[in-house]
Amino acid sequence: MTSPVSATVGAGRDGAATARHVARWLTLAATPTFAIMAALTAMTGGGPADLLCAAGQGSLLGGMVPMYVLMSAFHSAAWLRLIAERRGGG
C-alpha cells in the first residue's frame, strides 16, 4: 500500500509551482490596485472614510489618498524585480 504522500509527490511539485506562479501575479496586482484606489479616492473626495484615517490632522500623511499612494510604493518591489529581469539584470 502506498502512502498518500508518496502517491502525490509529483502533483505536489506542480502544485507548488502553480502556487508560486499565482503568488507572483498577485504581488504584481497590488501596486496598480492601490494606485487606482488612490486615484478614485482623490476624485471622489474621500468621504467618511477619510475622516476615520485623518487621525494626524495637519500631517501630509493623513487621509486615504496618501495611504494608498504609500501602499502602492511599498508594493512596487515586484514590478521593479520584473523590470530588472526583463532587462537582463536578474
Buried (B, 14 or more C-beta within 10 A) or exposed (E): EEEEEEEEEEEEEEEEEEEEEEEEEEBBEBBEBBBEBBEEBBEEEBEEEBEEBBEEEEEEEBBBBBBBBEBBEEBBEBBEBBEEEEEEEE
